[in-house]
Amino acid sequence: MGVIHVQIEVLNEEAMAILEQLERLNLIKMVEQSGARNRKKKNWIGVISKETGQKMLEHVETSRNEWERNIY
């Protein structure tokens, strides 16, 4: 699968935290567009609970496995 470019509008800090988690997992890469407001790097430790983080990771793994399974 090649690179697919999409533009999204982040509506809250939790959504941004999820996107940054996906970026750390090398599932997505966020690219600043020219003219976009500068995004300051923040320390996101503690923004979500460990339980929520674990659920997110499990969801990502489940999603990844669904894409890799054979469908007949």
N, C-alpha and C positions, 0 to 999 in steps of 0.2 A: 504494500500500500504506500502510495506516495504521500507527500506533504499536502495537507488540506488546511487552507487558511480560513479562519472564521473570526468575526469580530463580535465581542460580547460586551454587555454593559453590566458591570458588577454593582449589585444593589445594596450589599451590606458586607460588613467585615468578615462574617462567617463564610460567605461565598468566596471571598478573597483568600481566606485561610485554606479552604478546600482546593482552590486552584494552585496555591503555592505548594500544598502537599503533593498534588499530582505532578507538579514540576519537579519536586525533589525525588519522586519515584521514576523520573524520566519518562513519564507518559505524555506530557505536553511540554511545550516551551513557550513561555510568554515573551512576546516581542513588543517593545514600545513602538508606537507609530509616531512619525514626525508630527509635531504639533500637539501631541497628547500631554496632559499635565504630568509633571514629574511625580513618580511614585517613589516615596522614600522607603528604603529598606527598614523593616521593623522586626523586632524580635518577637516571634509568634509563639514562643514557649509559654504554655499555660493559657492560651487563648481558648482552646477546647479541652475538654476533659480527656483523660487517658482512655476512658470507655468509649467516648465518641470517636476518638482517633482510631481505636482498634476496630470499631464498627466500620469506619470509613475504609480502612485497609482491607478488611474482610470483603467489603462490597467491591472494591477495586479488583481484588483477586478473583472473586466470583465472576465479575464482568469479564475479566481477561480470559478465564476458563471457558465462558460461554462463547467467546469469539473463536477460540481455538478448537472447539469440539466439532466433530463431523455431523453434518445434518443431511439426512437421507430423505 
